[in-house]
Amino acid sequence: MIETVDLPPDREHPSSQPLDTSTLNAAAHQMQQAFDLLVSNDPKLAEILKKVCSDRVKMVVFGGWARDRLFEFLHRTPLPSRDLDFVVDSTRPIAEFFPRGARENPFGGVGIQSDSGPLEAWNLQNTFLFQRERQAATFDALPATADYDVNALLFFPAQCHGVPALLDRGAGMALKSRRLDFMADVVAQPKIQAARAVILATKLQLAPSETVCDFVQDVCEDGVTAQEVQRAIGTYCPREFQGEAQRLLAQIRQGNMGGRPKTEFFFHCWGVFEGGGVRAAAHAGAYTAARRAGVTFGRVAGTSGGSIVAALVAAGASPSYLKHHLQTLDFLPLLDTPNKKEKFFEEKLPLWARLLRPVTWGRLRKAADVATYGGLHGSNRLGDWVEQRLVELVRPGSSTTKKPVLFSELPIPLYVVATDFSTGQPKVWSSESAGEESVALAVRHSCTIPFFFQPIRAGSSILLDGGAVSNLPAYVLNQQSRTSGERDVLSRILAFRLVEDDTGSKPVRDVVEFGRRLSAAVIDSASEIQLKLQPNVYPVQISTGSIRSTDFDRIGPKSKLFLYGRGVKGAREFFRRERLTALRADATAQEFQGFDEKMLLLVRQTHACRRTFLASGRDTYWLDHVFPSLLLLARRGVAVIALVSPLDQLEAKVREQEERRRKLLTLLGGTVTLTTDGFPFTGFAFDLGTNRASTILTYLPDGSQAGSIYEDEKVRLYTSDSDPVVVDIVTELVSRHIQGAVPSPLQLAYAPCAAQKLIDRLLSVPTYQRASIETRRIPVTRAIFVMQRRIKEFKALQVRSFMSDLAEHGYSFFASVQVQLQGGKSSIVTPPVFEQHAGSLVVIEGNARLHHCFTNGIDEIEGVVVEGVTDRLPSDGLLSLGNLRLVSSTVSMAQNYQNLRPSEYRHIERAVHENYD
């Protein structure tokens, strides 16, 4: 059976507008000349064509050969073709037209290897989509069955039709405008088609559409499947295009192609998923679009159907996992009969009502069940399904215990909201307050839709659907943002809303319909009010058509695919206009604290810096932490200035490293200015003297100890929009230092680096002097261990920018690369460094880069593996790579590692960058 994938039904379809008649006629005559030459040089093709013509049947060329000839005509560029496909309108078996040796192909046709390459053919009525969709088989309808729009073209050769002709259904315009999109809504053999999309886009220099890129990314999200696609590219792509095709595949998988929006303001945020019953498939689409826009969720919350999605996301579900399980979920089998032992009402029904119940049916029977049990269905099976998914995600392949998955096991903090009917108050489970409680049971409570599911007693409480009190529980995340400890700075909350289409006023059929619509009105209006009252919440509106939360008997594969597509569309529309909604003065309205939060602000501001960057303070300790961002600044011509104290005024223990950092600044083309007169301010300034100016100012509060500056330093951001007076004062104070600042003339180009050069420097690390070191291709999987619990957001943010820059300049991730500095010097780009312990790889350097790869579909990297290490690791705690999560608040090393032993820390970066020879 041929594997197929259905594309979202409301996707943006390519145009089927043909080229003008004169262009098509001229192209057909040129194509006929090429076809005549092909027939004259290929005896097997000539034999097939002779049989077809003698039988007086019609034959058309359909596929790559005709497309390539039209491309040549339009762009005046020679283009070799690999094969020739044609379709015959005949009732005779297609094999009868072929010489001996023809073989069957998966689509009901036959093929043979000829002198000019593979020849493939099939009968018109055997066209795959005609048969699958039970459509009438005609040549006129054939182009619409093409996989890609560039193939929606038929060539009618003169040998069979008297005069050559072309039937164009959009292929010409696609080739002319150099775009690539799907023509049909059903894609057969997805792995092959993913490889073909990349090959076509590379070979013909086409821009793949959003739909094509989504499809390729869906297919390649699984690492094993991605390798199959890579091998297919290696097999079928012309040799001269293979390198570029593999690079394009990598770009698509990271979400950097197809016009899909990339987030600037929601790189790290919190997510809340609105309750929506069976409409949860829309959340899967929105989650996919958000992840591919670059969003990483630090915390998630949900109510009712949204709690299912939030729980799976918190457990580490990938977009493809979420899509697959919500697309294939059959809701009807999840509806139990009510549990007689869990009757909701204390008093029994009157005897006459109990006697009548077994002989009633339809709406009367439903009313009797509600009156007896408090709901039409039990929810045990729903809870079991959620538990199965959680076990797959949290305990993959290793769980033998029947113990339910607990909140404490989830990689991402989760908040689930239900309604306690006994008190009328919300009941909230969270990773902090309910760490040892069952996630699936909390989700089951949250999904207990009134009258639909039987309410569940928990002690003295009666728990119902959380939508009754908060269908969009953003407030639980806002409460968390005000707590001490591990807070997320700039913690914007994305609220994914499911909005049913307004179909106008309809008559109320009965009391059941009245109850449903009254409940929906109360819940929706409550969500609207909460949105208006909650700060820092950004709603992502997802239109779900006329599908209702309880349409368990109406929701089929097509409806789920429709909802998924609506989720993708709603999220992408939000990210395309995010600047209009998120560019507020929220960063300038709050005070930040500590070094990590200062670095986050610094990295964020460098993205928009275009003219000058000024750092003012005693030393350049910050440089090693944000070197990738500073490098990208210098590479795009920003003038870099550091105003610092003379070395002899610094403590002796820091002078050596400070001298190295200042040398690095000058090698980047920056200016290091010494001052003994004190500093106009401590912090950073960007593009002073322009309308884009901003500054980051820092101070240590009174009473703080000097050694507490890492965690206690206070930080504020001021911009020319929100605080023009402050920015003008800073500009005046440092004007003499920025006047005449010019961009560095250095290119700071990337260049290959000998692996041995890196290895020699690593051997200077005391722990590695007796070890063996080699570079190796390493699969990025959960089997890799890390010692730290969290990834700092500022590191993750600059890793994304730096890796994108490497890819744009043709370098694979973490290959042996160096940056060419001033005067022939260079700085090595350190790849991830691993140590092998007890057969497992432990990350020593490069946690942020590995986290980026793991969450962005990069399955394999080049890294450095150190074996034979006898020293113990610097920390006792080992976690799976999949358990790392982002944090934006300031976190010390002692907080980030379990039982950290600083004396055993491997100073990798110091060894690699001790000098710049």
N, C-alpha and C positions, 0 to 999 in steps of 0.2 A: 504493500500500500504506500502511495506517495505521500510524504509528509507535507502539510500545507500550513500556512499562517495567514489568518485574516487580518487585514489592515483596518484601522478605525474607520467606521462608516462615514463620519462627517469630516474626514481629513480634507485638506485643500487639494483638489484634483488638478492635474495638469491640463492645459488647454489642448483641445483636439483640432484647433484651427490649422488648415493645411497651408503650405506655401502657395503663392499665386500660380496660375495655370502655366504661364510662360516659363517660369523657373522650373516647374515640374517637368514640362515637356523637354526643355533643354537638358535637364539632369537625366531623364529617361533615355535620351538618345546617346548621351555619353556613357551611361550605364550599359546600354546594349552593346556598345563597342567593347567594353571590358568583358561582358559576358561572352560575346563571340570569340574573343581571344582565349578566354578560359576554356570554352568548349573545344576549340581547335587544338589546345595543348593537353587535354585531359580525355583519353579514350573512354574511360569508364563513365564520365559525365556525358559524353557524346552518345554512348550506348543507351544510357537511361533516358536521355532526352529523345532519342529516336523512337524508343518504345512508347513513350508518353504521347508523342505526336502522331504515331501510327494508330494509336488507340483513340485518337481524337478527343482526348480529355484535356482539361485545363490545368495548368501548373503555374504557380507563382513562387518567386523567391521571397522568403520571409525570414528576417533575422539579420545577423551581423554583417553578412557580405553586402546586402543592399544598403544597410546603414553606413558602412564604411565608404561605399562608393558615393553616397550622397554627401557625406562629410568631405570627401576629396573635392567634390564639385563646389561645395559652398565655401570651403576654406583654402582651396588650391594647395592642399598639402597631401602628399602621397601617404597612404595608410595601408599597411599589409593586413590581410584578413586570414584568420586561422581556418575557417571552415565555410561551408555553403549549406544552408537549410532551405528546403522547398516543400511546398504543400501541393498535393494532387487531389483534384475533385473527381474521384472515381470510386465505384463500388468494388472494384477489384482489389485484392490485397496488395498493399504497397510493395511487398517483397517481390511480386511478379515483375516489377519494373527494374529491379536491381540485378546485377550480375551475381553469380554464386559467391558465397562468402559473406553476404550481408548479415548483420546481426541485429537483433531486436534492441530497441532503446527503452528506457523506463516510461516513455510517453506513448507507447503503442505504435511507434514507427520503427524504421530500420536505418542502419547506417553502414557505411563501408569506407575504408581508407583508399583514396585515389591519389593520383599524381599531384593534384593541386591541394590536397589535404582531406580532412574528413568530409564526407557527404552524408547528410542526414535528411530524411524525408518521412512524411506521414500523410495519411488520408485526411482530407478536410474534416470529415465527420468524426474523426478520432482525436481532434484537437482537445487537449486536456480540459480546458475551461468550458468548451461547448458541452462536453459530456458531464462534467461536474455540475454545471448550472442548468443542464437540460435545455440548452439554447439551440435554435435553428442554425445549422452550419452553412454559412455563406462567406464568400470572399470579402464582401463588404463589411461584415461584422468581425472578420478575423483580426484586424489591427488592434481592436479593443482588448483582445486576449493577450497582447504582448506583455511581457513582464515589465519592461521599462519603456518610457515614452519615446526614447530615441529609437526603439525598435518597432514602433507603431507605423510600419511602412511595408507596402507590398510592391514588388517589381514584377510586371507582366512582360515576359520576354517575347520578342517578335516571333520566335519559333513556334509558339503556341497560340499567340493572339493576333498575329498579322502585323501589328505595330507595337513598339514598346510603349509602356505606360507605367506611371507610378500612382499608387493610392496612398495618400499621406493623411494620417490622423493625428498629427501633432509632432511627428518625428523631426520634420524639417525645422520647425520653429525651435524645438528643444536643442537640436544640433547647432542651429544658427546662434542661439543665445547662450550656448554652452552650459546647459543645465541638465540635471538627471533626476527623474522622478519615476515613481511607479505608475504604470498605466492601469493594470488590472488591480482589483481589490483583494485578490487572493494570490499569495506567493507560494509556489511549489518548490520543494527542495531548498529550504531556507539557508542551509550552510553554503550550498553552491551559489545561490543567488547573492548572498552576502559577499562572497569572494568576487563574483561577477560585477557587483556594484562598484567595488573598489578598483577593479581592473579597468572597467569602462571609464570611470571618472579620471583615472590616471592616464590611460591611453589616449582619450579624446579631450583631455583637459576640461572636464565638465565639473560644475559645482553641484555636489549632491544635495538634494533637498532635505528639509527637516525630516520628512517621513522616511526617506532612504537612510539617513543617519540614525534615526531612532531604531529602524529595523536592524541595521548592522550591529548597533550597540546591544540590542536585545539578544540577538543571536550569539554575540561574542561575550556576553557577560560571564558565562561559565568558562573557566580557564581552559578546560579540555576542548570544548567546542571552538574556542578562539584559536587554539593551536591547529585544529583541523582547517579552519578558514585560512590561516597563515600558510599551511602546506598547500592548500588549493591555489592560493595566489602564486606560490612558488612553482606549481606545476603548470598552470594555464596562462599566467601572465607572461608576455614577451620579455625576454631577458633584460632588454634595455630599460624596461619600466618597473622591474621588480623592486628595486630599492625604494623608489618613490611611492609605489603602491603600499609597501609595508609601513612607510612613514604616514601615509594617508590613513591607513587602518588605525594606527596608534592615535592619530589626531581625532578621528571619529569616536573612538572608544572613550576618549577623555572629554567628549562633549564640545570640542573646539571647532566643529564643522557643521554646516547645514543651516547657518543662520539662527541657531538656537541661542536664546539669550543666556548670558553669564551674569550672575549676580555680583554686584559691587558692595551692597549694603547688608546682605543676609548670608555671608559666607559662614558665619557661626551664629546660630539663633536657636530659639526654642519653637517647638511645633505643637499645636493643639488641633485635634481632629473632631469636628462636630459629629454628633450622633446622626445616623441616617439609615439604620437598619440595613436592608439589602442593597442600598446604594453605596456600600463601602468600596465597590470597585472603582468609583470615581476618585476616592482618596488614593488608591494605588496609582492611578494615572498622575495625580498631582504630586505624589511623593516621587515618582520617577522623574517628572519634569524638574522638581526642585533639586533633587540630587544631581541631575545632569546640568543644572545651572550652577552647580558648585556649592550648594547649601549643605551644611553639616549641622545636625541637630544635637544640642547639648542636653536637652531635656525634652520629653514629650508627654502630652496629656490627652485624654479622650473620654468621651461619654458614649454609652450605648454602642452602636456599630463603630463609632470612631475609636472606642476603647480597644476594639479588636485590632484595628490598624496600629494604634499607638503601642499596644503590647508587642506586636510582631516587630515593629520598628525598633523598639527598645531592646528586643532580643537579638537584634543584628540582622534582620531580614534585608536582603538586597532588593532593588526594584523588581528584578525578574522573578524573585521568589514570591514577593507580594502579589505581583500580577498573576503569576501562574496559579497560586492557590485561591485567589479570589475569583479568577476567571473560571476555574474548574469546579469550584464549590457548588454542589447541588444543595440548595437551601431546604427543600422539602423534607429530605431524610433527617434533617436536624430537628424537626418538630416532633417532640415526644407527645404521647398522650399525658394528660395531667396525672400527677402522682397522688393517689388517694390518701397516702400517709401524710402529705404536706398540704392538707386542706387549709385554705386561708381563713375562712369564716368560722367563728366560734360556734354559732348556732347552726343547726341543721336546717335544711329546707323543710317546709311542711310535707307531711307524708304524701299528700296528693301530688305535689310537685315532683317528689322523688319517683313516684310510680309512673308519672307521665313522661319523665325524661327519656327512658329507653325507647319510647315509641315516637319521639319527635325527630325532626330532621331540619336541615337548612338553617336559616337564621334563628328559628325557634330553638333548635338544639344548641346553637352557639350561645344563645342567651342563657339557656339552662346550665351549660358548662361553666360560664362565667359566674353565674349565681352559686354554683356548687364549689368550684375550685379557685375562683378568683382570676382565672385565665383560661384561654382555649388550649394552650400547649404547655408542656414541661420544657425545661431548658437544659436537661442533663447532657443531651447529645451535643448541644452547642458548646458546653464547657469541655466535653471530651475532645472535640475537634480543636479547640484553642489549645488545650494541653498537649495534644500530639504535635502541633506546629511548634510550640515553645520548646518541647524536648528536642525536636530536630535541630532547632537553632542554637539552643544553649548547651545541650549535651550531645553534640553530633557523634553518632557511631560508638558512643562509649557508655551510654546510660543503661544500667541493669536494675536500678532502683525504681520502685513505684512511687517514690516521694514526689509530690508535685513540684513544679518549678516555682521558686520563690522570688520575691521582689529583689532580694539581695543578690541573686544570680545574674540579673540583667546588666548588660554592659552600659546601657544608657538609663539614667533615672526616669522612672515612669510614675505618672499620676493618673489614677482611675477614679471616676466620680459616679456614685449612685445616690439614690434618695432613700433616706431612712423615714419610712412612712410613719413610724411611731412618734418621731419628733418633728417631722416636717423639715428637717435640716439635711444638708448634703453629707454624705459619708465619703471620705477621701482616703484612698489607699496610696501610699507612696513608698519609694525605695528607702526613704528616711524613717517614716513612721510605721511601716508595716513590712520591714525587711524579711521577716520569717513567715509571712503569710503567702497563700497561694495566689499567683497572678491570674490563673484561669478562673478561679472562683470569684475573684473581684470583678473580672470582665463579665462573667455570667450574671452577677448581681446588676452590673451597670446596664446590661442588655435586656433586663426584664421589662419589656414594654407593657404598660398597663393594659389589662383586659386581654392582651394577646398571649403573654407568657404568665405562668403561674408565679405569684410572688413567693419569695423564699424567706423563711424565718432564720435569723442568726441571733441566738440568745433572746434578748428582749426586743430586738429590732426586727422590723419587717422591711426588707430591702427591695426597691423598685428601680426602674430605669432612671439613670441620672439626669436625663433630659427634663424631668419634671422640675428640677431646681436649677440645672445649669447644663444646657445642651451643648454649649461651647465654653468649656471650663478654663478660659484664659486666666481667670482670677487666681487659680491655684499656682500658676507660674508667676504671676505678678507678686503674689505673697512671698514666693520663694526668693524673688529678686531683691526683696527688702531685708532678707535675713543675713546674718553675718556668715563668715566662712567662705565657702567656695562659690562666690557669686559670679555671674557672667556680666562683664561690663558691656555696655551698648547692647544689652540683652533684648533685642527686638523679638517679638513673638509673632510668628506666622500662624494665623487662624484660618484653617481650611474649612470653608462653609459650603454646604450642599443646599442649593437653592432650586426648589421646584418651580417649573414654569407657571406663570400666571395664565390660567385658562379661562378667566372670567368667572362670573357668578354662575353657580350651578344649583339646581334644586337639591334639597336635602331629602334623601330617599327614606330614611327611617332613623330610629333612635341610635342605632349602631353607627351609622354614618355621621350623625350629629355629634356623638361622643368623639369619634376620630378627628373630625374637623375642628372641634372645640379644643381638643388636646394639642393639635398641630398649631393652632393659632396662639395658644398660650405659650408653647415652647418657642415658636419663632419670634414672637414679640419679646419674650424674655431674653433671647439671644441678642436681638437688636439693642435692647436697653443695656445689657452687659457690655456690648462692644463700645457703646458710647461712653460708658462710665470707666472703662478700663484704659489706662494709659499704655502707650507703647505697643499696641496690638494692631497688626496690619492684616485685614481680612483678604483672603484669596477666594473670590467668588467662583463657584463651580455650578454651572447650570445643569440640572439633571433631568430636564424634560418633564414628562408627566409621570415618571416612575415614583412610586410612593415607598415609604420605609418598610411597609408590611406586605409588599407585593411578592410574597414568597412563591406564589403559584404562577406569577407572570414573568419572572426574571429568568431569561434564558441566555445562551451564549452571545447572541447578537445584542441583547440589552446590556449585558456586562461589558461587551466591547465598546458599545456606545458610551456607557458611563466612563470607562477608562479613558477613551478619547476626549471626553468632555473635561475630565480631570487634568489631562495633559494640557489641553487648550486653555483652561482657566488659569493654571499656574503660569504658563508661558506668557499669557497676556499680562499677568501681574508683574513678572520680572522684566518685561519689555518697557513697562512704564514705572518701574520701581523708583527711579530717580525723582519722579514727580511726587511720590507719596512718602518716600523715606528720607529725602534730603531735607531734614529739619535740623534745628539747632539742639538736638538731643545730646550730642557729644559735648557741646559747650555749656550745657545746663547742669552738668554733674561734675563732681570731683572724683578723680581717680586716685588710686593708691598703689604704690610699690613699683618696682622695676618692670615687671612683666606687663603691667597695664600701660606704663609709659612706652615700652617698646611696641605695644599694639597700636597705640596712637601714632607713634613714629612711622611704623610700616604703612599704616593706612594713609597717612598724609604724603608719604613719598610717591604713592601711585599718581597723585595729581600734580606733583611738583614738576615744573617745566623750565625754571630759570636759575634760581639760586637756592642752595641749602646751606644753612649756617648752624653749627653746633657750638654752644658756649658752656664751658664748665672746666673744672680742674684737669680732667683727664678724658680719655676716649674709651673708657671701659665698655661702652655700648657698642663699639665697632664690631667686635667679634660676633656679637649676637645678631646683628642685622647686616652683615657683610653682603649677602645676596641682594638686599634692597639697595644698599649703597652702590654696589657694582652696576645694577640696572640704571640707577640715577646717572652715574658717570657715563655709561654707554650711550645714553640718549642725550648727552651734552649738557647736563646740569652742572653749573659751577659749584664745587664743594669746598666749604671753608670751615676750619675748626679753630676756635679761639680757646687756647688752653694755657695752663701754668707751665713755667719752665720745669724741666725734669728735676732739677736740684731742690725744688720745693715740694716734691712728692716723697712719700715714704719709700725707703730703700727697697722694700720687698716687692714693690709694684713697678719700679723703674724699668726693669729689663723688658717686661711685656708691654709697657707703655711706649718705650722707644720703638719696639717692633711695630706697634699699631700706627704710630705716627709716620714711620717709614712707609707702611702700606698705603696710608692716605696720599702721600706724595707720589708714590708709584701709580696710583689711580688718577693722577693729574690734579689732586686736590691741593689746597693751600693750608698750611699749618701756621697759625699766627700765635706767638707767645705774648703774654701780658702779665705784668706784675702790679697793675693798677686796680686789680679787682675785675669782676665781670659785670657787664650791664644787666645780665640775667643768667639764670642757669636753665638750660633746656635747648630747644631747637626752634628754628624759624625757616619758613618756606616762602619763596617768591615775594619777599618784602618789596614794597614799592609798586605792587600790581594789585588788581582787583581780586586776585586769587590768594592773597597773602594770608598766612596763618602762623601761629606760634604755639609751642608747647612749653609752659613754664612750670618749674618744679621747686619745691622747698621742703625742708625737714621741719616738722612742727616743734614748737618749744617743748622742752622736756624730753625729747627723743634722744636716745643714745646714739653715738656716732656709728656703732656697728649695726644699728637697726634700719639703716637707710634703704636696704633692699626691699624691706616689707612696709616700712612706715612712710616713705617719701610721698608727699602729696603732689598731684599732677592736675593741671587744668589746660584745656585746649581753648584758644581764642581764634576767631576767624574775622576777616574783614567784613563779613556779612552781619555777624552777631555782635562783635565787640570791636568796632572800628577804632575806638579811642585807644584801647590797649595795644592794638596792632600798630597804630601810628606812633605811640610812645616807643615801642620796641624798635621800630624802623628808625626813628631819630637817634636812639642810643647807639645803634650799630651801623649807622649810615657810612661811616668812614671805612668800615671793614668790608662792606659789600659794594661800594662804589668802584666801578671799573672791573668788577668780577667778570671774567670771561670763561666760557666753556673750555674744557680741556680738549686739545686737538687729538688726543689719543683715541684710537679705535677700540682698544681693549677687546680684541678679537679672541674667540675661542680657538684652540688648537689642540691636536692630539698630544697625549702625554704618555711616555713610556711607562708601562706598568711597574717595571723594576724601580724606577725613580720613586714612586709612591711606596713600594715595599721597603726600600732601603730606609726611608724616613720612619716608617712604622717600626722597623727593627730597633730604633733608638728608644722606643718606649720600654722602660725597664722590665715590665711583665712579659714582653715579647722577645727578649734577647735570645732565648733558647727555644723559641717556638718556630713552627713552619708557617709561612704566609703565602697565599696564592690568590689570584683573582679567579672568579668563578661565576657562571650563570646560576642564579638562585631563584627558584619558584617562590612567589609571594603568596603564602598560605597561612592559615591559622596555626600551622605546626611551628612557625617561628615564635620564639619567646622574647619578651621584653622585660626589663626590670622596672621601668617606671610605670606609673598608673595613668598619667595624663600627658597629653600633648599640648603645649602652649600655643594659643591661637596665633600669636604673632609669628611663630616659626612656621606653622602650617600655611599661613597666608603668603609668606614670602617664598616658601617652597613651591607653591602653585605658580607664582609668577616666574620664578627662576626656571622651573622645568619647562614652562611654556616657551620661554625665550630660547632655551637649548633646542627644543624641538623645531622652532621656527628657523633655526640656523643649521638644521640637518644633523644634530647630534642625538644619539640614543641616550636614554636616561642612565646616568652613572657610569658611562663608559669612561675610559681614561682620558680626561680632558683637563686642560689648564687654560688660564686666562693670561694673555700677553699683556704685560705691564710696561711701564716706561723704562727705556734704556735696556731693552732686551731681557728684563726680568720677567718672572711668571709666578702665578699662584695656582696651585693644584686645586681642582674641584674634588674634594674628598668624597669618594663613594661610601655607601654604608659599609660598616665594619662589623663582622660577626666573629664570635668565638664558638668553637665546637666543644660542647660539654655533654658527655654521656649520649652521644649520637644526635644531639639536638643543636640547632643554631640559636644563639642568644645575641640579640642586637646590642652592640657596645656603642656605636656611633651611627646616627641616622634614623632615629625613631620617627621624626616628623616626616621624613621622606618615605619610609616604609608605610606609615599610616596613610599618606597620600596615595601611594600605589595600591594599597589594599582596598581603599574606598573608591578608586577611580578606574578599576578594571585593568590595571597594569599587572600582568601575571608573572612576569619574569624580569629580573634586573641583573646588572653586573655589579658584584660586590666583592669585598675582600674577606676571606675566611682565614682565621688564625686557629691553628690546631696545635695541640701539645702544651697548652697553658696549664701550669701547675698551681698558680696562685688562685685563691678563691675569688669569686665574683664580688664586686663592690657592694652588692645588695643581696639580701636573702630572698626577696620576693620575685617570683617569676610568673608572668601572665602571658596568655596567648595574645598574639598581635591583634586579633579581633576584639580584644577587651580594652584597647586603648581608646580614650575619648578626649575630646577637646575641652580646654578650660581657658578662660580669658583673664581670670583674676590672678593676682600675684601668688605664686606657689613656690616655696623654697625647695631646695633639693631634699632636705630632710623630710618634708611633707610628701614629696613625690616618690620617694623610694622607701622600701621597708628595711629598717636597720642598715642605713647607709653607712659605709666605712670610707670616709674621704681619703684616707691614706692609701686605699687600694684602687682608687679611681684611675682609669686609663686616660691620660691626657692626649687623646688622639689628635685633635686640632692643633694643639701646641706643637706636637712633633712634626706634623705635616707642614705647618706654616712657620717653623722656626726661622727659616730664611726664604728668600724669593729668587734663588739662583735659576 
